[in-house]
Amino acid sequence: MIYKILWLFFAYGFFGWVMETVTAAVRRRHFENRGLLDGPLCAIYGFAGVLLSLALPELRGNWLFLFLGSAIWSTVLEWIAGHILERSWYGRWWDYSAIRWNLDGYICLPYSALWGVLGSMAVQWGTPFLLNLYGFLPGTAGKVVLWVLVGLTAIDAAGSLIALYGRQGLMPRLERVDGAITRLTLGLRDWLSRLTRRRLERVFGTLDVAQALERKRTRSQTAVFAQGACFYKIFLLFFIGAFLGDVTETLFCRATAGVWMSRSSVVWGPFSLVWGIALGAATALLYKYKDRSDRFLFLAGTFLGGAYEYLCSVFTELCFGTVFWDYSQIPFNLGGRINLLYCFFWGIAAVVWMKGLYPPFSRWIERIPARVGKPLTWALALFMAANVTVSAMALTRYDRRCRGVEAESGWERMMDEHYGDEVMERIYPNATRA
């Protein structure tokens, strides 16, 4: 599975780079390298191709929802990437401010529609074709090719970081390989330009690294702990949201079904990762728009929440072979993974959170002394990392045990001893085999 994912990543990343180059040539503009590396690879296209290929294959033939899913998730990726790049030393790499119906220049409706069309074509025809093509490669040869590409990408990334920080000459051999990758990329670029009868100029905008790093240091220097939407605040909100989400679902089950039922996502403690991730991600994505209208937040929450819940359903089923919820009996559902009513709930939750609950939670977190808050955050992060790891191992072993696979390794025997069927059924009472 991992080799197929790598194959799709490199294939879509390269196709994205080709599309950007050809588009630049047709428009008679300078070459714009949308990728973070010197090689012929646009990573955001690679990630988008893999995400859509894994999450949306069951929507093939259902063109409306395939288009919506492709458009929403591609737009979310572009939105996230735009924010991350601008907050890092890379700066802003694209700006749609001159296009109608844009959101702060990061995304815009015309390009979202384009991503929906391209994503639909990729899921419907592109991914099956690429996987069939990979199947023609001899097993060992295909794996070797992919590992070579991984190695070259790692070298390219290291060389780009060295150049970015102005440390040329630090690793001469690595830099020579990275230079060869750059020359190959430029050669491919010029060849594509000639095919479209346009010669692209070799223009890669300069970046004042010193100023970028100074801005980054300035942002990090603050007397208030967890100011703004920084890592410490987002993680603590994730932790709080995971706990409160589990408590809320437990009380809801008690009130509606009359039973106490575990709603935890992990084996240690009452934590619902779906709620925690949703709360942290919503804060990170919508923080800049917290003062926008309720209508805007409701629509953003509805679309983002529905797409997020759908992806969580696909991910857990692919990884653990288990279905944790099924909305097939609720009207207006999509494959039992999401339904219109609950999507509206996500929208309402976004408004309630950003307008009502986030401000006091934010103030409480910021009152924590930095000398306490930072080590506390890292301690909780280590705990949750271990919790998620052990939970994933327990669920994986539970799935294999249900399929009659005997324990062979030490970790499998340990999972059988501490997290047998009775324990797993108590923690995950609604989990069913896919």
Secondary structure, DSSP 8 states (H G I E B T S, - for coil): -HHHHHHHHHHHHHHHHHHHHHHHHHTT------SSSSSS--HHHHHHHHHHHHHSGGGTT-HHHHHHHHHHHHHHHHHHHHHHHHHSTT------TTSSSEETTTEEHHHHHHHHHHHHHIIIIIHHHHHHHHHHS-HHHHHHHHHHHHHHHHHHHHHHHHHHTT-TTSSHHHHHHHHHHHHHHHHHHHHHHHHTT-----------HHHHHHHHHHHH--SSTT-SS-HHHHHHHHHHHHHHHHHHHHHHHHHHHSS-----SSSSSS--HHHHHHHHHHHHHHGGGTTS-HHHHHHHHHHHHHHHHHHHHHHHHHHHSEE----TTSSSEETTTEEHHHHHHHHHHHHIIIIIIHHHHHHHHHTS-HHHHHHHHHHHHHHHHHHHHHHHHHHHHHHHHHTT----SHHHHHHHHHS-HHHHHHH-TT-EE-
